[in-house]
Amino acid sequence: MKTISIVIPCYNEEENVNAMYQAIDRIFKSDLPDYSYELIFIDNDSRDRTREIVRSLCSQDKKVKGIFNAKNFGQFNSPYYGMLQSGGDCTILMAADFQDPVEMIPKYVKEWEKGYKIVIGIKKSSKENKLMYWLRTCYYKTIKKLSDVEQIEHFTGFGLYDETFIKVLRELDDPTPFLRGIVAELGFRRREIPYEQPKRRAGKTSNNFYRLYDAAMLSVTSYTKVGLRLATIFGSICSFASMMVALIYLVMKLVYWDRFPAGMAPLLIGMCFLGSVQIFFIGLVGEYVLSINARVMKRPLVIEEERINFTEKTDNKSEEGILLMTASMEAGDQR
């Protein structure tokens, strides 16, 4: 009997965790009776009763497993790390707030059995805020045009990943993983299934402007060169334009020396414009430097505080993944 791992990242999801467990258990009993499953909740240092509820579920059902992070390691590291800890024949990553419909699981498994190593959900519509959905659409289209690597529009990471792809993830030496980009860049032949994203079942989203900005900049700095190229090109154009204006002003003053008052306004406007352009591109270059710095430090993805119901088999798989990542990092240092 094949085993399917379900990885569910949590942060302050006390109102959804138990309901999610019941929904997944119901789906497997009704639609996937020939499969066993393990349900991994990885908690990113919640401040509510999420951990207490996960502990209770783990004590009631040994198929439920828990990983409690020592602190909040961000919206990308925690889900990625949870996937590396899975021990099933395939792994499904989904959110705890029911915005990733559990009804998609049988559809994913059906396509997986046809031979697809990666089956992902694509949001074709959403019941979330219309303005936010439109802004996301603009962002995806923009990053798709700017990136040298294929980018998948309206893909959140919700999908099924074969164990062969999980092995690829374990071998990657990337302390700041961006799963959406990795799937597009390194993934096997995939199947995309459209779905409508429902509203959150309960609770409040932890996303805010800073988190959304962080996600957007991680994508930009990881998969585009346009920022640095734009800085070079725009800087060259401004320099050339400034030289031409200066030359024209010099000629005009020499020819009409008694009638042409240059004044200070053009100088001040030019200085303010060029100064603002420089500040903008210094900030953009700084984003690239921050991304490089995070990768050079090679910090661990997550520090665990506690794990529950993990067997020796799954622990060995996790240890194997850590050893592969360590070997890769050492090889990089030797080079």
Buried (B, 14 or more C-beta within 10 A) or exposed (E): EBBBBBBBBBBBBBBBBBBBBEBBBEBBEEBBEEBBBBBBBBBBBBEBBBBEBBBBBBEEEEBBBBBBBEEBBBBBBBBBBBBBBBBBBBBBBBBBBBBBBBEBBBBBBBBBEEEBBBBBBBBEEBEBEEEEBEEBBEBBEBBBEBBEBEBBBBBBBBBBBBBEBBBBBBEBBBBBBBBBBBBBBEBBEBBBBEBEBBEBBEBEEBEEEEEBEBBBBBBBBBBBEBBBEBBEEEBEEBEEEEEEEEEEBEEEBEEEEEEEEEEEEEEEEBEEEBEEBEEEBEEBEEBBEBBEEBBEEBEEBBEBEEBBBBEEEBEEBBEEBBEBBEEBEEEEEEE
